[in-house]
């Protein structure tokens, strides 16, 4: 039986999270090839412990197409590193942490910088949302049963002040508006989405990216 000491040790060493690391490496490889995580952008995390909260997250500045097994950092509920690591965690670690704190069912958070997400977020009004509706692909989002679903994706203004941005996201996540949401955009920056597992969060990225491109291309077409 594991002792308290050994359980604590489990979440301070990357060596104890090889399966999660392999899944996030594969995610980075795929997302880089699809153009959603270029030029070292993006960051990915998964929850490895709920009590105390511990996240495994990509280290800052790494090529997401070629993540090495030690290009990750374990962080606590405040986004501070746990255990010894030669790397800093992503600059946007706090955004992952507030999502994991507000949503106890969340097991993974994925953040991408795609062309279509960036394009649509740039066009949204201040305080606005991107409204995705009427597409069959909406059923790729968890609990959505029909193309009739309306997915409001809020757009937060970009900021290099991550604690400020995380505070805004935290307040939104605590509001009724976020009850059925699957993600949000940061203006001219990218998408954050999540899932109970890494696989579910990946499905949400794929669904959102498909929907963003369809929505964006339709807006560019002249009226029929
Ligand atoms: Zn980013």
Boltz pocket constraint, residues with backbone or C-beta under 6 A from the ligand:
constraints:
  - pocket:
      binder: B
      contacts: [[A, 41], [A, 42], [A, 43], [A, 92], [A, 111], [A, 112], [A, 113], [A, 189], [A, 190]]
      max_distance: 6.0
